[in-house]
């Protein structure tokens, strides 16, 4: 729970109204109650502003006079709302250490503060850096590296020879480093082309549930810093996704 004044300080914005007002959650303009914070980021919701029961609203200064509640003032209300969600998100930090039911090869390096959950597998030569977390059933193949502070949710699969940067999030059932779709036509049918490259993922990348990123044929598939990828996306071998790109679900 935060006072309005505390929220304004945490979010780096100005406020108007009762700085002592207590806020314990977030909600939409239509559903918010007296202890909740709402936001107005789209003019089409202006009609809901006059009737809102929210304790406070994040909005642009030009709309403050029309707001019946206390205000947090910003030229970019949606960005402030995004930052506010992080203040109210329930804590779910995994405990550091290796679970007794995890299978970690003796040659793998698990740095202090990393968390390896039950039924996770870390193969030979892999590295899990400080503060990284592998959820239940995660697989990390030989020689792969998970950067500091990155989190892999349950059943994510990282094949061999994959480099994942710092502070990345890989959601459940994502597959990183599977073989690209490479075959050569031969006299008896298709002959497999072995995929000899890897995958390099930069820092602060988020990869959605069920998304797949194939390893390169000769050179690596590359996902640069700050990329966000939705659920159920397929990135083929040898693609290079540039910095801060956003890819929506079901894209190939």
Wavefront OBJ file of the C-alpha trace (Angstrom):
o trace
v 0.000 0.000 0.000
v 1.230 3.495 -0.871
v 0.078 6.987 -0.116
v -0.573 9.177 -3.139
v 2.490 11.231 -2.263
v 4.647 8.088 -2.014
v 3.353 6.868 -5.375
v 4.163 10.190 -7.008
v 7.702 10.014 -5.639
v 8.183 6.389 -6.718
v 6.907 7.133 -10.208
v 8.626 10.488 -10.612
v 5.463 12.492 -11.336
v 3.533 15.377 -9.804
v 0.261 14.872 -7.950
v -2.777 16.911 -7.026
v -5.134 16.140 -4.168
v -4.762 14.399 -0.832
v -1.160 13.187 -0.583
v -2.080 10.957 2.378
v -4.705 9.006 0.400
v -3.912 5.278 0.588
v -3.766 3.288 -2.650
v -3.629 -0.520 -2.522
v -4.121 -1.588 -6.126
v -4.803 -0.790 -9.780
v -8.038 -0.973 -11.755
v -9.779 0.457 -14.807
v -11.645 3.741 -14.668
v -14.956 1.867 -14.766
v -14.130 -0.701 -12.080
v -11.847 1.160 -9.663
v -12.858 1.802 -6.073
v -11.761 4.455 -3.548
v -8.515 2.652 -2.672
v -7.449 1.994 -6.246
v -5.456 3.803 -8.908
v -6.829 4.064 -12.461
v -5.386 5.659 -15.581
v -6.572 7.565 -18.636
v -4.315 7.048 -21.645
v -6.864 7.157 -24.482
v -9.309 9.983 -25.107
v -12.109 7.567 -25.973
v -12.342 6.740 -22.264
v -12.899 10.367 -21.246
v -16.648 9.752 -20.694
v -15.721 7.222 -17.964
v -13.578 9.766 -16.140
v -16.456 11.842 -14.758
v -18.111 8.788 -13.213
v -15.046 6.984 -11.882
v -14.968 6.011 -8.213
v -11.159 5.594 -8.268
v -9.149 7.041 -5.417
v -6.699 8.514 -7.913
v -6.181 8.626 -11.675
v -3.020 8.860 -13.769
v -3.727 11.358 -16.548
v -2.381 14.241 -18.571
v -2.496 17.644 -16.864
v -4.987 18.941 -19.446
v -7.602 16.483 -18.127
v -7.085 17.149 -14.417
v -9.926 19.694 -14.155
v -12.398 17.044 -15.350
v -11.257 14.427 -12.847
v -13.410 13.884 -9.708
v -10.539 12.048 -7.981
v -7.015 12.881 -6.917
v -4.500 12.838 -9.755
v -1.031 11.704 -10.749
v 0.014 13.997 -13.595
v 2.066 12.904 -16.585
v 2.367 13.615 -20.290
v 2.586 9.832 -20.801
v -0.018 8.181 -18.527
v 0.361 4.737 -20.058
v 4.085 4.643 -19.339
v 3.446 5.707 -15.737
v 0.740 3.034 -15.453
v 3.249 0.438 -16.713
v 5.689 1.465 -14.004
v 2.945 1.425 -11.383
v 2.091 -2.193 -12.204
v 5.562 -3.184 -11.056
v 4.910 -1.625 -7.649
v 1.751 -3.668 -7.125
v 2.809 -6.956 -8.727
v 2.844 -9.792 -6.174
v 6.326 -10.866 -5.166
v 7.288 -14.278 -6.562
v 11.054 -14.340 -6.290
v 12.423 -17.911 -6.407
v 14.733 -18.953 -3.570
v 18.439 -19.175 -4.420
v 20.117 -22.569 -4.560
v 19.773 -25.859 -6.410
v 16.743 -28.013 -5.620
v 17.630 -31.575 -4.619
v 15.550 -32.917 -7.503
v 17.342 -30.813 -10.130
v 19.914 -32.543 -12.353
v 23.020 -30.397 -12.744
v 26.111 -31.753 -14.501
v 29.269 -31.460 -12.366
v 30.969 -29.435 -15.087
v 28.179 -26.830 -15.232
v 28.804 -23.558 -13.394
v 26.035 -22.286 -11.147
v 26.965 -18.884 -9.741
v 25.961 -17.701 -6.238
v 22.405 -16.448 -5.972
v 21.133 -18.470 -8.926
v 17.982 -20.548 -8.451
v 17.460 -24.008 -9.987
v 14.012 -25.505 -9.348
v 12.869 -29.126 -9.134
v 13.259 -31.271 -12.262
v 15.357 -28.667 -14.066
v 18.270 -30.069 -16.093
v 21.555 -28.232 -16.679
v 23.945 -30.066 -18.999
v 27.726 -30.166 -19.177
v 29.597 -26.896 -19.495
v 26.500 -24.735 -19.153
v 26.646 -21.540 -17.099
v 23.868 -20.063 -14.980
v 24.988 -16.635 -13.834
v 24.341 -14.822 -10.565
v 20.688 -14.233 -9.789
v 19.346 -16.171 -12.783
v 16.391 -18.474 -12.096
v 15.395 -21.714 -13.833
v 11.826 -22.821 -13.124
v 10.582 -26.367 -12.707
v 11.356 -28.596 -15.669
v 13.599 -26.116 -17.474
v 16.263 -27.671 -19.722
v 19.579 -25.922 -20.443
v 21.754 -27.738 -22.981
v 25.488 -28.241 -22.976
v 27.614 -25.143 -23.243
v 24.687 -22.724 -23.065
v 24.798 -19.636 -20.880
v 22.010 -17.948 -18.938
v 22.866 -14.332 -18.092
v 22.672 -12.721 -14.675
v 19.186 -11.930 -13.472
v 17.444 -13.782 -16.299
v 14.410 -15.913 -15.541
v 13.203 -19.013 -17.360
v 9.678 -20.041 -16.447
v 8.680 -23.729 -16.153
v 9.390 -26.080 -19.035
v 11.311 -23.589 -21.154
v 13.907 -25.399 -23.278
v 17.314 -23.972 -24.163
v 19.275 -26.226 -26.524
v 23.066 -26.463 -26.683
v 25.216 -23.510 -27.673
v 22.733 -20.777 -26.801
v 23.782 -17.491 -25.176
v 21.113 -15.594 -23.249
v 21.952 -12.133 -21.925
v 21.196 -10.376 -18.670
v 17.742 -9.691 -17.221
v 15.859 -11.675 -19.857
v 12.499 -13.379 -19.325
v 11.656 -16.595 -21.172
v 8.159 -17.854 -20.524
v 6.892 -21.395 -20.200
v 7.302 -23.905 -23.031
v 9.406 -21.571 -25.148
v 12.056 -23.371 -27.192
v 15.370 -21.652 -27.929
v 17.911 -23.215 -30.270
v 15.987 -26.002 -31.984
v 17.229 -26.981 -35.430
v 16.263 -24.721 -38.292
v 14.214 -26.206 -41.122
v 17.050 -27.180 -43.435
v 16.829 -30.038 -45.943
v 18.361 -30.705 -49.357
v 16.473 -32.663 -52.025
v 18.239 -35.921 -52.885
v 17.538 -38.883 -55.136
v 15.859 -40.791 -52.312
v 14.065 -37.816 -50.740
v 15.038 -35.077 -48.294
v 18.495 -35.077 -46.736
v 18.999 -33.198 -43.514
v 21.248 -30.117 -43.360
v 22.795 -30.036 -39.898
v 22.375 -26.665 -38.230
v 25.826 -25.681 -36.991
v 25.135 -22.185 -35.659
v 23.634 -21.192 -32.332
v 21.362 -18.502 -30.898
v 22.529 -15.247 -29.283
v 20.009 -13.311 -27.242
v 20.867 -9.864 -25.887
v 20.002 -8.205 -22.590
v 16.491 -7.349 -21.345
v 14.760 -9.561 -23.909
v 11.319 -11.022 -23.177
v 10.171 -14.146 -25.021
v 6.576 -15.300 -24.706
v 5.138 -18.700 -23.893
v 5.340 -21.290 -26.640
v 7.600 -19.154 -28.822
v 10.351 -20.908 -30.773
v 13.667 -19.500 -31.990
v 15.719 -21.739 -34.293
v 19.489 -21.987 -34.255
v 21.429 -20.764 -37.278
v 22.584 -22.952 -40.136
v 26.194 -21.699 -40.039
v 26.063 -18.332 -38.272
v 23.978 -17.609 -35.174
v 20.379 -16.473 -35.058
v 20.521 -13.128 -33.194
v 17.970 -11.385 -30.986
v 19.369 -7.984 -29.992
v 18.915 -6.067 -26.711
v 15.485 -4.979 -25.571
v 13.428 -7.109 -27.983
v 9.954 -8.164 -26.812
v 8.367 -11.224 -28.425
v 4.793 -12.307 -27.720
v 3.468 -15.848 -27.268
v 3.458 -18.375 -30.131
v 5.971 -16.658 -32.395
v 8.317 -18.565 -34.722
v 11.743 -17.039 -35.442
v 13.476 -19.035 -38.174
v 17.168 -19.853 -38.471
v 19.584 -17.023 -39.271
v 17.098 -14.254 -38.540
v 18.459 -11.124 -36.900
v 15.934 -9.172 -34.834
v 17.088 -5.605 -34.184
v 17.261 -3.750 -30.885
v 13.942 -2.927 -29.160
v 11.817 -4.648 -31.811
v 8.339 -5.787 -30.718
v 6.764 -8.882 -32.336
v 3.100 -9.750 -31.744
v 1.706 -13.246 -31.195
v 1.409 -15.838 -33.974
v 3.978 -14.079 -36.167
v 6.427 -16.109 -38.214
l 1 2 3 4 5 6 7 8 9 10 11 12 13 14 15 16 17 18 19 20 21 22 23 24 25 26 27 28 29 30 31 32 33 34 35 36 37 38 39 40 41 42 43 44 45 46 47 48 49 50 51 52 53 54 55 56 57 58 59 60 61 62 63 64 65 66 67 68 69 70 71 72 73 74 75 76 77 78 79 80 81 82 83 84 85 86 87 88 89 90 91 92 93 94 95 96 97 98 99 100 101 102 103 104 105 106 107 108 109 110 111 112 113 114 115 116 117 118 119 120 121 122 123 124 125 126 127 128 129 130 131 132 133 134 135 136 137 138 139 140 141 142 143 144 145 146 147 148 149 150 151 152 153 154 155 156 157 158 159 160 161 162 163 164 165 166 167 168 169 170 171 172 173 174 175 176 177 178 179 180 181 182 183 184 185 186 187 188 189 190 191 192 193 194 195 196 197 198 199 200 201 202 203 204 205 206 207 208 209 210 211 212 213 214 215 216 217 218 219 220 221 222 223 224 225 226 227 228 229 230 231 232 233 234 235 236 237 238 239 240 241 242 243 244 245 246 247 248 249 250 251 252
